[in-house]
Amino acid sequence: MWAERFASIDERATARSLSSQAGFAWLDSNRSESRDGRYSFLAAWPAEEVRVEFGDQAPFASLRDLARRNGKTGAEGPEASEVPAWIGYIAYDACWSAPARGAPRFERSREPILYFRRYPALIAIDHEARCAWLVGDDASACDAFRNKLAALTPVAPKKPVVGPMLADDPNAHRGAIVRALDYISQGQVYEVNVARRWSTSFVGSALELWQAMRIASRVPLGLFFDGGDHTVLACTMERFIQWDPTSRELVTRPIKGTIRRVPTDDGASERLRADPKERAEHSMIVDLMRNDLGRVAEVGTVRVDAPLVVEPFTGLYHLVSTVRCETRPEVTIEDVLLATFPPGSVTGAPKIRAVEIIEELEQHPRGVYCGALGFVDHAGGLSLAVAIRTAIVCGGRAQYWAGGGIVEASDPDREVAETELKAKVFLDAVESLRGGPNE
């Protein structure tokens, strides 16, 4: 890997220039108050791609074979394990792809369930050191990127036109929650995550919508991914997995437990940590993630660090714990994903039965939502976030989901209200595009 210091850069202006180019992607650390997200990355002009469609019986196998791109870097540049070689996502629907899963309720489209592109060079913005780097396979790849970037002519984005907002009926969602509580009372599941969808017609620049979402909610693990016939707009704060094949350290940071955050309420974080329902919801998922990591871990290495930490985000507090382990020497990317996907925080426990109940109770297939997005780095490691707070623009529509974990102590009305709170990022962003108060 090659790295050289880049001249001062305007991140948003550069993103707008690159957004019209093939394969544009923006991994965004929008510098929230979270510990994640030192770097942002701007990329275009991919050299190759891996695209897996629904029905593939081994959707993660293609990632196992991605070549490692090790190499020397400048003394002050980012480490190979910090820089993307491949950027993309794994859709939640990948969990229903293999026939062994059974017959899903919904038909899945031919949209990809796994889509990664390899970028020979990209821009790395170091928010801690307040500088930028041009990073790539070698000096020639960096030269080619620089020359293409210099030749771009800025184009004014086309302001989006959005239609009326349609949302899944809150009463129907409440009924799904009541049914989930029935399954819990029967002992079939301890926790299950149930979501609902918002949707609007959309014409224009998806990047403008994502910029509005970034303003509405600052998060450390955002992604804008132009898939050609669809676009993924993620403003997520949840670390799914980070795996370093050299040290063999595997880390997950599940989020479960939410309360509104307002400047006039100094006691909200303490109430969240003390709430028995929120603690139960969180603890079940931490146990699930410990079991998932245990499938690929050296015996005795799974541990929980800093449990039940309250982390602040725009408008919300969340409960977060860190679970880590050391993987066995023979473990591959495919093994890690087979052990952990889909993320436990957006399914429930036990996971297999929770996934089946989700398919029964929700009104639409999830697609990318509740999958994972991020990158494979130049050292062959994996860095993925959970695809929550995520919109999809496809076929002239923008869609967004929000959900919550249902446990025995859940109150259906409170759970419906939580989906409204979590959807506020998207709703405020759309309103600003209409010329509303957040413009």
C-alpha positions as CSV (number, residue, x, y, z in Angstrom):
1,M,0.0,0.0,0.0
2,W,1.2,3.5,-0.9
3,A,0.3,6.7,1.0
4,E,1.2,10.3,0.5
5,R,0.0,13.5,2.2
6,F,-2.8,15.3,0.4
7,A,-3.3,19.0,0.1
8,S,-5.9,20.5,2.3
9,I,-9.3,19.3,1.2
10,D,-13.0,20.3,1.5
11,E,-14.6,17.0,2.2
12,R,-18.2,17.9,1.2
13,A,-17.1,19.8,-2.0
14,T,-14.8,16.9,-3.0
15,A,-17.6,14.4,-2.4
16,R,-19.9,16.4,-4.6
17,S,-17.3,16.4,-7.4
18,L,-16.8,12.7,-7.1
19,S,-20.5,11.8,-6.8
20,S,-21.0,11.9,-10.5
21,Q,-18.2,9.4,-11.1
22,A,-18.4,5.6,-11.5
23,G,-18.7,3.7,-8.2
24,F,-18.7,6.7,-5.9
25,A,-18.5,5.8,-2.2
26,W,-18.1,7.8,1.0
27,L,-17.3,6.2,4.3
28,D,-18.2,9.0,6.7
29,S,-17.0,9.5,10.2
30,N,-19.1,12.5,10.9
31,R,-17.2,13.1,14.2
32,S,-19.9,12.4,16.7
33,E,-19.2,11.9,20.4
34,S,-18.6,8.1,19.9
35,R,-15.2,6.5,20.2
36,D,-15.5,5.1,16.6
37,G,-14.5,6.8,13.4
38,R,-11.1,8.4,13.1
39,Y,-11.1,8.4,9.3
40,S,-13.5,9.3,6.5
41,F,-12.8,7.9,3.0
42,L,-13.8,9.2,-0.4
43,A,-13.6,6.8,-3.3
44,A,-14.5,6.4,-7.0
45,W,-13.4,4.6,-10.1
46,P,-13.3,1.0,-8.8
47,A,-11.2,-1.6,-10.6
48,E,-13.4,-4.6,-9.9
49,E,-16.5,-5.7,-8.0
50,V,-18.0,-8.7,-6.2
51,R,-21.8,-8.8,-6.6
52,V,-23.8,-11.7,-5.2
53,E,-27.6,-12.0,-5.9
54,F,-30.3,-13.6,-3.8
55,G,-30.3,-17.4,-4.1
56,D,-26.6,-17.9,-3.8
57,Q,-26.1,-20.7,-1.3
58,A,-22.8,-19.4,0.0
59,P,-23.0,-15.6,-0.2
60,F,-20.0,-15.0,2.0
61,A,-17.6,-17.3,0.1
62,S,-16.6,-14.5,-2.3
63,L,-15.2,-12.4,0.5
64,R,-13.0,-15.2,1.7
65,D,-11.1,-15.1,-1.5
66,L,-10.4,-11.3,-1.7
67,A,-6.7,-10.8,-2.1
68,R,-4.9,-9.1,0.7
69,R,-3.2,-5.9,-0.4
70,N,-0.3,-5.6,2.1
71,G,2.5,-3.1,1.4
72,K,4.6,-0.4,2.8
73,T,3.1,3.0,3.6
74,G,4.5,6.4,4.5
75,A,5.8,6.6,8.0
76,E,3.0,9.0,9.0
77,G,0.3,7.5,6.9
78,P,-2.6,5.3,7.9
79,E,-1.9,1.7,8.6
80,A,-3.0,-0.9,6.1
81,S,-5.5,-2.3,8.6
82,E,-7.2,1.1,8.7
83,V,-7.7,1.7,5.0
84,P,-10.4,0.2,2.7
85,A,-9.4,-1.9,-0.2
86,W,-13.0,-3.1,-0.8
87,I,-16.1,-1.0,0.2
88,G,-19.6,-2.3,0.2
89,Y,-22.4,-4.0,2.1
90,I,-24.1,-7.3,3.0
91,A,-27.9,-7.1,2.9
92,Y,-29.9,-8.5,5.7
93,D,-31.7,-10.7,3.1
94,A,-28.4,-12.7,2.7
95,C,-29.6,-14.6,5.7
96,W,-32.5,-16.0,3.7
97,S,-30.5,-16.7,0.6
98,A,-29.4,-20.3,1.2
99,P,-32.2,-22.9,0.8
100,A,-31.2,-24.4,4.2
101,R,-32.8,-21.4,5.8
102,G,-36.2,-22.5,4.7
103,A,-39.0,-20.8,2.7
104,P,-39.2,-17.0,3.3
105,R,-42.6,-15.3,3.4
106,F,-41.5,-12.6,1.0
107,E,-40.1,-12.9,-2.5
108,R,-36.7,-11.3,-2.8
109,S,-35.7,-9.2,-5.8
110,R,-32.6,-9.6,-7.9
111,E,-30.9,-6.7,-6.1
112,P,-27.6,-7.8,-4.7
113,I,-27.4,-9.3,-1.2
114,L,-23.6,-8.7,-1.2
115,Y,-21.9,-6.0,-3.1
116,F,-18.2,-4.9,-2.7
117,R,-16.0,-2.8,-5.0
118,R,-12.2,-2.6,-5.0
119,Y,-10.7,0.9,-5.1
120,P,-7.0,1.1,-6.3
121,A,-6.8,4.5,-4.6
122,L,-8.9,6.8,-2.4
123,I,-8.8,9.8,-0.1
124,A,-8.4,9.2,3.6
125,I,-9.3,12.1,5.9
126,D,-7.8,11.9,9.3
127,H,-10.1,13.8,11.7
128,E,-7.7,13.5,14.7
129,A,-4.6,14.7,12.9
130,R,-6.6,17.2,10.8
131,C,-5.0,16.2,7.5
132,A,-5.8,14.0,4.5
133,W,-3.9,11.3,2.6
134,L,-4.0,9.9,-0.9
135,V,-3.8,6.1,-0.3
136,G,-3.6,3.3,-2.9
137,D,-2.2,0.1,-4.2
138,D,1.0,1.9,-5.4
139,A,2.3,5.3,-6.6
140,S,0.8,4.9,-10.1
141,A,-2.7,4.2,-8.7
142,C,-2.5,7.4,-6.6
143,D,-1.2,9.4,-9.6
144,A,-4.2,8.2,-11.7
145,F,-6.7,9.1,-9.0
146,R,-5.1,12.6,-8.5
147,N,-5.2,13.3,-12.2
148,K,-8.8,12.2,-12.6
149,L,-9.8,14.3,-9.6
150,A,-8.1,17.4,-10.9
151,A,-9.9,17.1,-14.3
152,L,-13.3,17.1,-12.7
153,T,-15.6,20.1,-13.2
154,P,-18.0,20.7,-10.2
155,V,-21.6,20.2,-11.1
156,A,-24.4,21.8,-9.2
157,P,-26.6,19.0,-7.7
158,K,-30.1,18.6,-8.8
159,K,-32.4,19.4,-5.8
160,P,-34.5,16.4,-5.0
161,V,-38.2,16.3,-5.5
162,V,-39.9,14.2,-2.8
163,G,-43.5,13.2,-2.5
164,P,-45.9,12.5,0.4
165,M,-44.5,10.3,3.1
166,L,-46.1,6.9,3.5
167,A,-45.6,4.9,6.7
168,D,-46.5,1.5,7.9
169,D,-49.7,1.8,10.0
170,P,-48.7,2.3,13.6
171,N,-51.6,0.1,14.7
172,A,-50.5,-2.7,12.5
173,H,-47.0,-2.3,14.0
174,R,-48.5,-2.4,17.4
175,G,-50.3,-5.6,16.5
176,A,-47.0,-7.1,15.4
177,I,-45.4,-6.2,18.8
178,V,-48.3,-7.9,20.6
179,R,-47.8,-11.0,18.5
180,A,-44.1,-10.9,19.3
181,L,-45.0,-10.7,23.0
182,D,-47.1,-13.8,22.6
183,Y,-44.2,-15.7,21.2
184,I,-42.1,-14.5,24.1
185,S,-44.7,-15.7,26.6
186,Q,-44.8,-19.1,24.9
187,G,-41.0,-19.4,25.4
188,Q,-40.3,-19.5,21.7
189,V,-38.0,-16.5,21.8
190,Y,-36.6,-14.2,24.5
191,E,-36.2,-11.1,22.4
192,V,-37.2,-10.2,18.8
193,N,-36.5,-7.0,16.9
194,V,-39.6,-5.7,14.9
195,A,-39.4,-2.8,12.4
196,R,-41.6,-0.7,10.3
197,R,-41.0,1.2,7.0
198,W,-41.4,4.8,5.8
199,S,-41.4,5.5,2.0
200,T,-41.6,8.5,-0.4
201,S,-41.3,9.1,-4.1
202,F,-37.9,10.6,-4.8
203,V,-36.3,12.2,-7.9
204,G,-32.9,13.9,-7.9
205,S,-29.6,13.7,-6.1
206,A,-29.5,11.0,-3.4
207,L,-26.4,12.6,-2.1
208,E,-28.4,15.7,-1.2
209,L,-30.7,13.5,0.9
210,W,-27.8,11.9,2.6
211,Q,-26.2,15.3,3.3
212,A,-29.5,16.3,5.0
213,M,-29.4,13.0,7.0
214,R,-25.8,13.8,8.1
215,I,-27.0,17.2,9.4
216,A,-29.9,15.7,11.2
217,S,-27.7,13.1,13.0
218,R,-24.0,13.0,13.4
219,V,-22.7,9.5,13.5
220,P,-19.3,7.8,13.3
221,L,-20.0,5.0,10.8
222,G,-21.9,6.5,7.8
223,L,-21.8,5.2,4.3
224,F,-23.0,6.6,0.9
225,F,-22.7,3.8,-1.7
226,D,-23.8,4.4,-5.3
227,G,-24.7,1.0,-6.6
228,G,-25.8,2.2,-10.0
229,D,-29.4,1.1,-10.0
230,H,-29.8,1.7,-6.2
231,T,-28.1,3.8,-3.6
232,V,-27.4,3.1,0.1
233,L,-27.5,6.0,2.5
234,A,-26.5,5.0,6.0
235,C,-26.1,7.1,9.2
236,T,-25.3,4.3,11.6
237,M,-23.6,4.5,15.0
238,E,-23.3,0.7,15.7
239,R,-20.2,-1.3,15.2
240,F,-21.1,-4.8,14.0
241,I,-17.7,-6.4,13.8
242,Q,-14.0,-5.4,13.4
243,W,-11.6,-8.3,12.7
244,D,-7.8,-8.1,12.4
245,P,-6.5,-11.3,10.9
246,T,-2.9,-10.5,12.1
247,S,-3.7,-10.1,15.8
248,R,-6.8,-12.3,15.4
249,E,-8.8,-9.8,17.5
250,L,-12.5,-9.8,16.8
251,V,-14.6,-7.0,18.3
252,T,-18.4,-6.2,18.3
253,R,-20.1,-3.3,20.0
254,P,-23.9,-4.1,20.1
255,I,-26.3,-1.2,20.8
256,K,-29.6,-2.0,22.6
257,G,-31.5,0.4,24.8
258,T,-32.6,3.9,23.7
259,I,-33.9,7.1,25.4
260,R,-34.6,10.6,24.0
261,R,-31.8,13.0,24.6
262,V,-32.6,16.7,25.2
263,P,-30.4,19.5,26.6
264,T,-32.9,20.2,29.4
265,D,-33.0,16.7,30.8
266,D,-29.7,16.0,32.7
267,G,-31.0,12.7,34.1
268,A,-31.9,10.8,30.9
269,S,-28.7,8.8,30.7
270,E,-29.0,7.6,34.3
271,R,-32.6,6.6,33.7
272,L,-31.6,4.6,30.6
273,R,-28.9,2.7,32.5
274,A,-31.3,2.0,35.4
275,D,-34.4,1.0,33.3
276,P,-34.9,-2.8,33.8
277,K,-36.6,-3.3,30.4
278,E,-33.7,-1.6,28.6
279,R,-31.1,-3.5,30.6
280,A,-32.8,-6.8,29.9
281,E,-33.0,-6.0,26.2
282,H,-29.3,-5.1,26.1
283,S,-28.1,-8.0,28.2
284,M,-29.8,-10.6,26.1
285,I,-28.1,-9.3,22.9
286,V,-24.7,-9.1,24.7
287,D,-25.1,-12.8,25.6
288,L,-26.1,-13.6,22.0
289,M,-23.0,-11.8,20.6
290,R,-20.8,-13.6,23.1
291,N,-22.1,-16.9,21.8
292,D,-21.7,-15.9,18.2
293,L,-18.1,-14.9,18.8
294,G,-17.5,-18.1,20.7
295,R,-18.1,-20.0,17.4
296,V,-14.8,-18.7,16.0
297,A,-12.9,-17.9,19.2
298,E,-10.0,-19.5,21.0
299,V,-11.4,-21.2,24.1
300,G,-11.5,-18.8,27.0
301,T,-10.9,-15.6,25.1
302,V,-14.4,-14.2,24.8
303,R,-14.9,-11.3,27.2
304,V,-17.1,-8.3,27.7
305,D,-15.4,-4.9,28.2
306,A,-17.1,-1.8,29.6
307,P,-20.7,-3.2,29.7
308,L,-23.7,-1.0,29.7
309,V,-22.0,2.2,28.7
310,V,-24.4,5.1,27.9
311,E,-23.2,6.8,24.7
312,P,-24.6,10.1,23.4
313,F,-25.8,10.7,19.9
314,T,-27.9,13.4,18.2
315,G,-31.2,13.3,20.0
316,L,-30.6,9.9,21.6
317,Y,-28.7,8.0,24.3
318,H,-27.9,4.4,23.6
319,L,-26.6,1.5,25.8
320,V,-23.4,0.0,24.3
321,S,-21.2,-2.9,25.4
322,T,-18.0,-4.1,23.9
323,V,-17.5,-7.9,23.3
324,R,-14.2,-9.2,22.0
325,C,-12.2,-12.4,21.5
326,E,-9.2,-13.9,19.8
327,T,-10.1,-16.0,16.8
328,R,-8.6,-19.4,16.1
329,P,-5.7,-19.4,13.6
330,E,-7.6,-21.0,10.8
331,V,-10.6,-18.6,10.8
332,T,-11.4,-16.7,7.6
333,I,-13.7,-13.7,6.8
334,E,-16.3,-16.2,5.7
335,D,-16.1,-18.1,9.0
336,V,-16.5,-14.8,11.0
337,L,-19.6,-13.9,9.0
338,L,-21.1,-17.3,9.2
339,A,-20.8,-17.1,12.9
340,T,-22.2,-13.6,13.4
341,F,-24.5,-12.6,10.6
342,P,-27.1,-11.2,10.7
343,P,-26.3,-8.9,13.6
344,G,-27.9,-10.1,16.9
345,S,-28.9,-6.6,17.9
346,V,-31.4,-6.4,15.0
347,T,-32.7,-9.9,15.1
348,G,-33.1,-11.2,18.7
349,A,-32.5,-14.3,20.8
350,P,-32.3,-17.1,20.0
351,K,-31.4,-15.8,16.6
352,I,-32.7,-18.4,14.2
353,R,-36.2,-18.4,15.7
354,A,-36.1,-14.5,15.9
355,V,-35.3,-14.3,12.2
356,E,-38.3,-16.5,11.4
357,I,-40.6,-14.4,13.5
358,I,-39.4,-11.2,11.9
359,E,-40.2,-12.6,8.5
360,E,-43.7,-13.4,9.7
361,L,-44.5,-10.2,11.5
362,E,-43.0,-7.4,9.3
363,Q,-44.8,-6.1,6.3
364,H,-41.8,-5.9,3.8
365,P,-38.5,-7.7,3.2
366,R,-35.7,-5.8,4.9
367,G,-33.3,-5.7,1.9
368,V,-30.1,-3.9,3.0
369,Y,-31.6,-2.6,6.3
370,C,-30.3,-4.5,9.3
371,G,-27.5,-6.0,7.3
372,A,-23.9,-4.8,7.5
373,L,-21.8,-2.2,5.6
374,G,-18.2,-1.1,5.6
375,F,-15.0,-2.4,4.1
376,V,-12.3,-5.1,3.8
377,D,-9.0,-3.4,4.5
378,H,-5.6,-3.6,2.9
379,A,-4.4,-6.2,5.5
380,G,-7.3,-8.5,4.8
381,G,-9.3,-7.5,7.8
382,L,-13.0,-6.6,8.1
383,S,-14.7,-3.5,9.4
384,L,-18.5,-3.5,9.3
385,A,-21.3,-1.4,10.9
386,V,-24.9,-2.5,11.4
387,A,-27.1,-1.1,8.6
388,I,-29.5,0.9,10.9
389,R,-30.6,4.5,10.3
390,T,-30.3,3.5,6.7
391,A,-32.3,4.6,3.6
392,I,-32.4,3.0,0.2
393,V,-33.1,5.0,-2.9
394,C,-34.2,2.7,-5.8
395,G,-36.7,2.8,-8.6
396,G,-37.8,6.4,-7.9
397,R,-38.5,5.9,-4.2
398,A,-36.6,6.4,-0.9
399,Q,-37.3,3.9,1.9
400,Y,-36.3,3.9,5.5
401,W,-36.9,1.5,8.4
402,A,-36.9,1.8,12.2
403,G,-37.5,-0.8,14.8
404,G,-36.8,-1.9,18.3
405,G,-36.1,-5.0,20.5
406,I,-39.2,-6.6,22.1
407,V,-38.8,-8.3,25.4
408,E,-41.3,-9.6,28.0
409,A,-41.4,-6.1,29.7
410,S,-42.0,-4.2,26.5
411,D,-45.0,-1.8,26.3
412,P,-46.4,-1.8,22.8
413,D,-47.3,1.9,22.8
414,R,-43.8,2.8,24.0
415,E,-42.3,0.6,21.3
416,V,-44.3,2.3,18.5
417,A,-43.2,5.7,19.9
418,E,-39.5,4.5,19.8
419,T,-39.8,3.8,16.0
420,E,-41.1,7.4,15.5
421,L,-38.1,8.7,17.5
422,K,-35.6,6.6,15.5
423,A,-37.2,7.6,12.1
424,K,-36.8,11.3,12.9
425,V,-33.4,11.4,11.2
426,F,-35.0,10.5,7.9
427,L,-38.2,12.5,8.4
428,D,-36.3,15.7,9.3
429,A,-33.9,15.2,6.3
430,V,-36.8,14.9,3.9
431,E,-38.6,17.9,5.4
432,S,-35.4,20.0,4.9
433,L,-35.4,19.1,1.2
434,R,-38.9,20.4,1.0
435,G,-37.7,23.7,2.4
436,G,-38.9,22.9,5.9
437,P,-37.3,24.2,9.2
438,N,-34.1,22.2,9.0
439,E,-33.0,23.5,5.6
